[in-house]
Amino acid sequence: MFEDELAFANELADEAGRIGSSLFGTDLDVRLKPDQTPVTEADEAIEAMIRERVASRFPTDAVLGEEGGRQGIGEGGRCWIVDPIDGTQNFADGVQVWGTLIAFAVADERVVGVVNAPALGERYEAAKGSGARLNGRPIRVSSADRLSRSLVVYADVADWLGSPHESAFREMVMEARRDRGFGDFWGHMLVARGSADVMLEPDLAIWDWAALEVIVTEAGGRVTTFEGGPPVDKGSLVSTNGVLHDEVVARLRPVERPRY
């Protein structure tokens, strides 16, 4: 199921990779958007290409992208969700951890996900019911059954300082076998392929996680908000190997202080 959409998403990823790779390491014009996040000509060129190709191939589908918002009819609830460059600051800084995230959803259910990271030489893909793959080979989450045996990854430490989850975060990274700041899409993909066990991010837009959700889930993991509910736009996100998920969510629950 969704073989055509997965194949098309990979075609889009191929061209996005060519565009991004041609600009990576060059003297980029980096601008700040109103929300103070960076954008480059690569972000804009890739999203424009994807919108054009979706309009040609699936003219009644909608596209929701980081740079241009939502456009299109979305007949039957069909929508492509795109982050043209996830890790834009890495891209601008010459750090190889950046990629294009492409998801396809039907009636608000994400059913296809492709993550293309050409500077890393990695392509992750999944479709509902078909498993997940890295560069064409099946991947599976780890079997770590306790935090003391796990690698916990996260994005920015500053996101946690002074937050309601600061104590829980500190306790988890202290208890974990290892912890590392592998941010953006890559931390979630490390969970999907069994290299890491937990990935934590306090705040993500839907285009940041839509493709990741499909891939981690199809690899046998779980993806929820910190509260354990379905992912939401501009909400928290935790990806795990599934075995550790309930424990991690329980630890992230803010502790209510007694009132006297």
Secondary structure, DSSP 8 states (H G I E B T S, - for coil): --HHHHHHHHHHHHHHHHHHHHHTTS----EE-TTS-EE-HHHHHHHHHHHHHHHHHSTT-EEEETTTEEES--GGGEEEEEEEEETHHHHHHT-S--EEEEEEEETTEEEEEEEEETTTTEEEEEETTS-EEETTEEE------SGGG-EEEES-GGGTTTSTTHHHHHHHHHHSSEEE---HHHHHHHHHTTS-SEEEEEEE-HHHHHHHHHHHHHTT-EEE-TTSS---TTEEEEEE-STTHHHHHHHHS-------
